[in-house]
Structure formats: C-alpha cells, structure tokens
Amino acid sequence: MRTEGFNVGEYVDQIALLLDLQLRDEYRDSVVANFERIRAIANLVNEFPLAEEIEAAPIFEP
C-alpha cells in the first residue's frame, strides 16, 4: 500500500465534513497526530510479509 502524498490533515478535515463532525480547532492537531500514529502502525501491519498458503481463520478460538 502506497501512502506517499497522503495528507493526514486534509483527510481528517474531509472525514469531519463527511460525518458532519464539528471538530473544534483546539482538538484538530491532536486528532491529526493520532491519525499519523494510526497510519504508522497500519503501515507496519500491512508491510508484514505473509506466505501465500496462509488463509484467514473463519472463527478465532484462543
């Protein structure tokens, strides 16, 4: 998954509009920072190599 050029601040602004969420200015920077962290974690998960023969389990049983 390529995320170069992805602007997290713009994403937060657009999603807030889409959801009709009144995101106050004093919280916006913190929301953007959290989405940056989420993006970094998601990139680690998505970049982890898996063997082709691995299948998703239909039921999780610990």
Secondary structure, 3 states (H helix, E strand, C coil): CCCCCCCHHHHHHHHHHHCCCCCCHHHHHHHHHHHHHHHHHHHHHHHCCCCCCCCCCCCCCC
